[in-house]
Amino acid sequence: MAASPAPGGAPTRVVIENCAVATVDAHDTEYASGHVVVAGNRIESVGPGAAPEGLTNVVRRVDGTGHLLTPGLVNTHHHFYQWLTRGLAQDANLFDWLVALYPTWSRIDEDMVYAAARGSLAMMVRGGVTTAMDHHYVFPRGAGDLLGAEIRAAREMGVRFSPTRGSMDRGKSAGGLPPDFAVETTEAALLATEEAIDTHHDAGFDSMLRVGVAPCSPFSVSTELLREAAALARRKGVRLHTHGSETVEEEQFCKELFGMGPTDYFESTGWLGEDVWMAHCVHMNDTDIEAFARTGTGVAHCPSSNARLAAGTARVPDMLKAGVPVGLGVDGTASNESGELHTELRNALLVHRLAGGEGALNVRQALRLGTHGGARVLGRADETGSLEPGKLADLVLWKLDGLGHSTIADPVAALVLGAAAPVTLSLINGKPVVEDSRLVTADEDTIARDARREARRLARIARRLG
């Protein structure tokens, strides 16, 4: 039951109590047994023990015994359309993977993107994501309203959404990777991006939809598009996103084409700043990290995708020590087939301990990456990412008294180190979207069936057209 206004205009309340609480606030405050009260779409109170006495308009009380309550997870990098091409190019590095899949991706249309967005969103939301992000940059001519399709999918599912209008204007004939028929002109990309902002962006505190500007990458975008996109975003007051320093090949590409490494190139085009975040950032030296810290540029860390494509291990512990904003990303599900963010908490910790030893990352740092860190990267840390009075009611109640977790005494360790924990309840904007590990805003079986149909249709079209 949603926390909607009661007669007379007072907000109704949802009370969750008797659970462990990890607030992920500035002090990492935790309660072994605590409560959260939600009033309307805001968190009203958080604290130890039972909820305050005498609360009015309580429409639901949840006994959280055996559970951990955390902020909702925040995904900072994704490509929803790739839900239709999972499991392909299984043994390729990034460039070979892109070359293999671009011809198929370039045949997508509106119905395909809608089905893929529903699949991507459903998988994340069922696993505790409350704020989703997508980077869509493939816009074949005549394909329909692709950005609108994923916005519609997110709205129907009740997800807080940060889509970015991506773009590519450097096709194969100009030295880029995508086929020429998959790219736009610079002017068309900028016009479409501005139209997307004007049509969809909501800058309000309670916003369910924030649009960003996101040229794809240095090897698929002209310098002019990067510069003009940055100017457009700042004129409109929205955030900027792109891929950066993902592979050794990208670094070589930038040095050969621009005479400098990716970070220096981005800085020369206006692409460092507190309103910018980049995906991956695997191959960064000390100077690069210092530049990100100095400018407040954020990083979307995608450990599973980086491993799947053998891109390398990002220096996340060093970034955190330097003060770089870092969040977690699923990345596209053609390079992270699970499509889940809660598994990235564990994978981030394991990957960095392999690279840097047992002290590289701990379980609470991993949880912070997936919650407050992600909110900071998306520019929404004042609104979500931690359990604090006045913040938006985006929260997840994880079941930890079952077979997979019951013998782990530390609930945060159980969530991060244990098996993927079931979600008993997830609220977004104060409204339930998951109950007992099932979506309540959409039918999972229908989503799976529709996505499979569209994946097969895309494969047939790609085979026919070559």
TORLUMTOR-970825 format. One record per residue (C-alpha): chain; y, x, z. Coordinates in steps of 0.25 Angstrom, whole numbers, plus 5000, padded with zeros to 4 digits. Layout:
<nodes>
NODE,lumro,y,x,z
NODE,A,Y,X,Z
...
</nodes>
This chain:
<nodes>
NODE,lumro,y,x,z
NODE,A,5000,5000,5000
NODE,A,5014,5006,4996
NODE,A,5025,5007,5006
NODE,A,5035,4998,4999
NODE,A,5047,4991,5005
NODE,A,5044,4980,5016
NODE,A,5051,4967,5016
NODE,A,5066,4970,5020
NODE,A,5066,4983,5013
NODE,A,5059,4992,5023
NODE,A,5049,5002,5018
NODE,A,5034,5000,5021
NODE,A,5027,5011,5028
NODE,A,5014,5018,5026
NODE,A,5008,5026,5038
NODE,A,4998,5037,5037
NODE,A,4994,5043,5050
NODE,A,4982,5050,5058
NODE,A,4982,5061,5047
NODE,A,4985,5076,5046
NODE,A,4998,5077,5039
NODE,A,5003,5089,5031
NODE,A,5018,5087,5029
NODE,A,5020,5099,5020
NODE,A,5035,5099,5025
NODE,A,5043,5112,5027
NODE,A,5035,5115,5040
NODE,A,5021,5111,5035
NODE,A,5021,5101,5046
NODE,A,5007,5095,5048
NODE,A,5001,5085,5058
NODE,A,4986,5085,5062
NODE,A,4988,5070,5063
NODE,A,5001,5063,5058
NODE,A,5007,5052,5050
NODE,A,5016,5049,5039
NODE,A,5024,5036,5037
NODE,A,5028,5032,5023
NODE,A,5040,5022,5022
NODE,A,5041,5017,5008
NODE,A,5041,5029,4999
NODE,A,5045,5039,5009
NODE,A,5039,5047,5021
NODE,A,5045,5041,5034
NODE,A,5038,5049,5044
NODE,A,5028,5061,5046
NODE,A,5023,5066,5059
NODE,A,5011,5068,5069
NODE,A,5003,5057,5075
NODE,A,5003,5042,5071
NODE,A,5015,5036,5064
NODE,A,5026,5031,5072
NODE,A,5025,5017,5079
NODE,A,5032,5005,5075
NODE,A,5033,5007,5060
NODE,A,5036,4995,5052
NODE,A,5032,4990,5038
NODE,A,5019,4999,5039
NODE,A,5010,4994,5027
NODE,A,4999,5004,5028
NODE,A,4994,5014,5039
NODE,A,4984,5025,5034
NODE,A,4975,5032,5044
NODE,A,4975,5046,5039
NODE,A,4964,5051,5049
NODE,A,4956,5062,5042
NODE,A,4967,5064,5032
NODE,A,4979,5074,5028
NODE,A,4992,5068,5024
NODE,A,5001,5077,5014
NODE,A,5012,5076,5005
NODE,A,5007,5072,4991
NODE,A,5004,5083,4981
NODE,A,5014,5087,4971
NODE,A,5010,5092,4957
NODE,A,5019,5101,4950
NODE,A,5013,5103,4937
NODE,A,5004,5095,4928
NODE,A,5001,5091,4913
NODE,A,4996,5077,4914
NODE,A,4992,5076,4899
NODE,A,4982,5087,4901
NODE,A,4973,5077,4908
NODE,A,4967,5074,4895
NODE,A,4963,5088,4891
NODE,A,4956,5093,4904
NODE,A,4944,5103,4903
NODE,A,4948,5109,4890
NODE,A,4951,5124,4887
NODE,A,4943,5127,4899
NODE,A,4943,5142,4898
NODE,A,4957,5145,4892
NODE,A,4969,5151,4898
NODE,A,4983,5144,4897
NODE,A,4987,5148,4883
NODE,A,4973,5145,4877
NODE,A,4972,5132,4885
NODE,A,4985,5128,4879
NODE,A,4982,5132,4865
NODE,A,4969,5124,4866
NODE,A,4975,5111,4872
NODE,A,4989,5110,4866
NODE,A,4983,5104,4853
NODE,A,4977,5093,4861
NODE,A,4988,5091,4871
NODE,A,4997,5089,4859
NODE,A,4990,5076,4855
NODE,A,4993,5068,4868
NODE,A,5000,5055,4868
NODE,A,5006,5045,4878
NODE,A,4993,5038,4881
NODE,A,4986,5051,4883
NODE,A,4997,5056,4893
NODE,A,4997,5043,4901
NODE,A,4982,5044,4903
NODE,A,4983,5059,4906
NODE,A,4994,5057,4916
NODE,A,4987,5046,4923
NODE,A,4974,5055,4924
NODE,A,4983,5067,4929
NODE,A,4991,5059,4939
NODE,A,4979,5051,4944
NODE,A,4971,5064,4947
NODE,A,4983,5071,4955
NODE,A,4987,5058,4962
NODE,A,4973,5055,4967
NODE,A,4973,5070,4973
NODE,A,4986,5068,4981
NODE,A,4997,5071,4971
NODE,A,5009,5062,4973
NODE,A,5019,5069,4964
NODE,A,5014,5073,4950
NODE,A,5021,5082,4940
NODE,A,5018,5083,4925
NODE,A,5023,5093,4914
NODE,A,5021,5086,4901
NODE,A,5025,5094,4889
NODE,A,5017,5090,4877
NODE,A,5024,5079,4869
NODE,A,5017,5077,4855
NODE,A,5026,5069,4845
NODE,A,5023,5054,4845
NODE,A,5014,5055,4858
NODE,A,5022,5045,4865
NODE,A,5029,5045,4879
NODE,A,5021,5056,4886
NODE,A,5030,5058,4898
NODE,A,5031,5044,4900
NODE,A,5016,5042,4900
NODE,A,5014,5051,4912
NODE,A,5026,5045,4919
NODE,A,5020,5031,4917
NODE,A,5007,5036,4923
NODE,A,5013,5042,4935
NODE,A,5022,5030,4938
NODE,A,5010,5021,4937
NODE,A,5002,5030,4946
NODE,A,5013,5031,4956
NODE,A,5015,5046,4956
NODE,A,5028,5054,4959
NODE,A,5029,5061,4945
NODE,A,5037,5073,4940
NODE,A,5034,5073,4925
NODE,A,5041,5084,4917
NODE,A,5044,5083,4902
NODE,A,5039,5095,4896
NODE,A,5041,5100,4882
NODE,A,5037,5111,4872
NODE,A,5045,5116,4860
NODE,A,5038,5129,4857
NODE,A,5026,5126,4848
NODE,A,5015,5135,4842
NODE,A,5024,5139,4830
NODE,A,5035,5143,4840
NODE,A,5025,5152,4848
NODE,A,5021,5141,4858
NODE,A,5008,5136,4862
NODE,A,5008,5121,4859
NODE,A,5006,5116,4845
NODE,A,5019,5113,4837
NODE,A,5016,5098,4837
NODE,A,5016,5098,4852
NODE,A,5030,5103,4854
NODE,A,5044,5096,4854
NODE,A,5057,5102,4849
NODE,A,5066,5107,4859
NODE,A,5076,5096,4858
NODE,A,5065,5085,4858
NODE,A,5059,5091,4871
NODE,A,5073,5091,4878
NODE,A,5077,5077,4873
NODE,A,5063,5071,4878
NODE,A,5064,5078,4891
NODE,A,5078,5073,4894
NODE,A,5073,5059,4890
NODE,A,5062,5060,4900
NODE,A,5071,5064,4911
NODE,A,5081,5053,4908
NODE,A,5070,5042,4907
NODE,A,5061,5046,4919
NODE,A,5067,5055,4929
NODE,A,5070,5050,4943
NODE,A,5077,5060,4952
NODE,A,5077,5051,4964
NODE,A,5071,5055,4978
NODE,A,5059,5044,4976
NODE,A,5057,5048,4961
NODE,A,5043,5046,4956
NODE,A,5047,5053,4943
NODE,A,5055,5066,4941
NODE,A,5055,5072,4927
NODE,A,5056,5086,4924
NODE,A,5059,5095,4912
NODE,A,5047,5104,4908
NODE,A,5046,5113,4895
NODE,A,5032,5117,4895
NODE,A,5031,5132,4895
NODE,A,5037,5145,4889
NODE,A,5027,5146,4878
NODE,A,5029,5131,4873
NODE,A,5044,5130,4875
NODE,A,5056,5136,4869
NODE,A,5067,5143,4877
NODE,A,5077,5133,4872
NODE,A,5068,5121,4878
NODE,A,5067,5128,4891
NODE,A,5082,5131,4893
NODE,A,5086,5117,4888
NODE,A,5075,5110,4897
NODE,A,5081,5117,4909
NODE,A,5095,5113,4905
NODE,A,5090,5098,4903
NODE,A,5083,5098,4916
NODE,A,5095,5103,4924
NODE,A,5104,5093,4917
NODE,A,5095,5082,4921
NODE,A,5092,5087,4935
NODE,A,5076,5088,4933
NODE,A,5066,5099,4936
NODE,A,5060,5109,4926
NODE,A,5046,5113,4924
NODE,A,5038,5122,4915
NODE,A,5026,5131,4915
NODE,A,5029,5145,4919
NODE,A,5022,5159,4920
NODE,A,5008,5152,4919
NODE,A,5001,5164,4912
NODE,A,5002,5178,4908
NODE,A,5002,5174,4893
NODE,A,5015,5165,4896
NODE,A,5022,5178,4902
NODE,A,5018,5186,4890
NODE,A,5023,5174,4881
NODE,A,5037,5174,4888
NODE,A,5038,5189,4888
NODE,A,5035,5190,4873
NODE,A,5044,5178,4869
NODE,A,5055,5179,4879
NODE,A,5055,5193,4884
NODE,A,5053,5189,4898
NODE,A,5043,5183,4908
NODE,A,5042,5168,4910
NODE,A,5050,5167,4923
NODE,A,5062,5175,4917
NODE,A,5061,5166,4904
NODE,A,5061,5154,4913
NODE,A,5073,5159,4920
NODE,A,5081,5162,4907
NODE,A,5079,5148,4903
NODE,A,5084,5141,4915
NODE,A,5070,5138,4921
NODE,A,5070,5143,4935
NODE,A,5076,5135,4946
NODE,A,5073,5125,4957
NODE,A,5072,5114,4947
NODE,A,5061,5122,4940
NODE,A,5046,5123,4942
NODE,A,5035,5130,4933
NODE,A,5020,5128,4932
NODE,A,5011,5139,4935
NODE,A,5019,5152,4937
NODE,A,5007,5160,4938
NODE,A,5012,5174,4932
NODE,A,5024,5176,4940
NODE,A,5029,5190,4946
NODE,A,5037,5192,4958
NODE,A,5050,5191,4950
NODE,A,5046,5178,4944
NODE,A,5043,5172,4958
NODE,A,5056,5177,4964
NODE,A,5063,5170,4952
NODE,A,5056,5157,4955
NODE,A,5059,5158,4970
NODE,A,5074,5162,4967
NODE,A,5076,5150,4958
NODE,A,5067,5140,4965
NODE,A,5058,5138,4953
NODE,A,5045,5130,4956
NODE,A,5031,5133,4953
NODE,A,5019,5123,4950
NODE,A,5007,5130,4954
NODE,A,4994,5126,4946
NODE,A,4983,5134,4952
NODE,A,4971,5127,4945
NODE,A,4977,5127,4932
NODE,A,4981,5142,4933
NODE,A,4967,5145,4936
NODE,A,4961,5136,4925
NODE,A,4969,5143,4915
NODE,A,4968,5157,4921
NODE,A,4983,5158,4922
NODE,A,4983,5165,4935
NODE,A,4987,5163,4949
NODE,A,5002,5160,4952
NODE,A,5008,5168,4963
NODE,A,5011,5155,4972
NODE,A,5010,5162,4986
NODE,A,5021,5172,4981
NODE,A,5029,5160,4975
NODE,A,5028,5153,4988
NODE,A,5032,5165,4996
NODE,A,5044,5167,4987
NODE,A,5049,5152,4989
NODE,A,5045,5147,4975
NODE,A,5042,5132,4975
NODE,A,5027,5130,4971
NODE,A,5019,5117,4969
NODE,A,5005,5114,4964
NODE,A,5002,5109,4950
NODE,A,4989,5103,4944
NODE,A,4994,5107,4930
NODE,A,4988,5100,4918
NODE,A,4974,5095,4919
NODE,A,4969,5103,4907
NODE,A,4970,5115,4916
NODE,A,4967,5109,4930
NODE,A,4957,5099,4926
NODE,A,4956,5093,4940
NODE,A,4971,5088,4939
NODE,A,4972,5088,4954
NODE,A,4983,5094,4963
NODE,A,4977,5093,4977
NODE,A,4966,5103,4972
NODE,A,4977,5113,4968
NODE,A,4980,5115,4983
NODE,A,4967,5121,4985
NODE,A,4967,5129,4972
NODE,A,4981,5135,4975
NODE,A,4976,5140,4988
NODE,A,4963,5146,4983
NODE,A,4970,5152,4970
NODE,A,4980,5159,4978
NODE,A,4971,5164,4989
NODE,A,4962,5170,4978
NODE,A,4975,5177,4972
NODE,A,4982,5181,4985
NODE,A,4972,5180,4997
NODE,A,4970,5171,5009
NODE,A,4985,5170,5012
NODE,A,4990,5166,4999
NODE,A,4991,5151,5001
NODE,A,4987,5142,5012
NODE,A,4983,5127,5013
NODE,A,4997,5123,5017
NODE,A,5004,5130,5006
NODE,A,4994,5124,4996
NODE,A,4997,5110,5001
NODE,A,5012,5113,5001
NODE,A,5011,5118,4986
NODE,A,5005,5105,4983
NODE,A,5015,5096,4990
NODE,A,5029,5101,4994
NODE,A,5028,5113,4985
NODE,A,5026,5104,4973
NODE,A,5037,5094,4978
NODE,A,5047,5106,4978
NODE,A,5043,5111,4964
NODE,A,5046,5097,4959
NODE,A,5059,5096,4966
NODE,A,5054,5085,4976
NODE,A,5052,5092,4989
NODE,A,5063,5084,4996
NODE,A,5055,5071,4992
NODE,A,5040,5074,4992
NODE,A,5030,5085,4995
NODE,A,5030,5084,5010
NODE,A,5028,5073,5021
NODE,A,5042,5072,5027
NODE,A,5050,5060,5031
NODE,A,5059,5055,5019
NODE,A,5050,5061,5008
NODE,A,5043,5053,4998
NODE,A,5029,5047,5002
NODE,A,5020,5055,4994
NODE,A,5008,5059,5002
NODE,A,4993,5060,5002
NODE,A,4983,5058,5013
NODE,A,4971,5067,5011
NODE,A,4957,5063,5016
NODE,A,4952,5075,5024
NODE,A,4941,5069,5032
NODE,A,4930,5069,5021
NODE,A,4919,5078,5017
NODE,A,4928,5088,5010
NODE,A,4938,5090,5021
NODE,A,4933,5085,5035
NODE,A,4930,5099,5041
NODE,A,4943,5106,5037
NODE,A,4952,5104,5050
NODE,A,4965,5108,5043
NODE,A,4969,5096,5034
NODE,A,4978,5104,5025
NODE,A,4966,5115,5023
NODE,A,4957,5103,5020
NODE,A,4966,5098,5009
NODE,A,4969,5111,5003
NODE,A,4956,5119,5004
NODE,A,4946,5107,5004
NODE,A,4941,5098,4993
NODE,A,4951,5089,4986
NODE,A,4954,5079,4997
NODE,A,4954,5064,4995
NODE,A,4967,5057,4995
NODE,A,4966,5045,5004
NODE,A,4981,5041,5001
NODE,A,4992,5046,4993
NODE,A,5006,5040,4993
NODE,A,5016,5042,4982
NODE,A,5030,5037,4985
NODE,A,5024,5029,4997
NODE,A,5014,5022,4988
NODE,A,4998,5024,4988
NODE,A,4993,5031,4975
NODE,A,4980,5035,4980
NODE,A,4970,5029,4990
NODE,A,4957,5035,4994
NODE,A,4957,5045,4983
NODE,A,4960,5034,4972
NODE,A,4972,5031,4965
NODE,A,4978,5017,4968
NODE,A,4989,5017,4957
NODE,A,4979,5019,4945
NODE,A,4964,5018,4942
NODE,A,4958,5032,4941
NODE,A,4946,5027,4932
NODE,A,4956,5021,4922
NODE,A,4964,5034,4922
NODE,A,4952,5042,4920
NODE,A,4947,5034,4908
NODE,A,4960,5033,4901
NODE,A,4962,5048,4902
NODE,A,4948,5051,4897
NODE,A,4951,5042,4885
NODE,A,4964,5048,4882
NODE,A,4958,5062,4883
NODE,A,4948,5059,4873
NODE,A,4958,5053,4864
NODE,A,4967,5066,4865
NODE,A,4954,5074,4862
NODE,A,4951,5066,4850
NODE,A,4965,5067,4844
NODE,A,4966,5082,4847
NODE,A,4953,5084,4840
NODE,A,4957,5076,4828
NODE,A,4971,5082,4826
NODE,A,4967,5097,4830
</nodes>
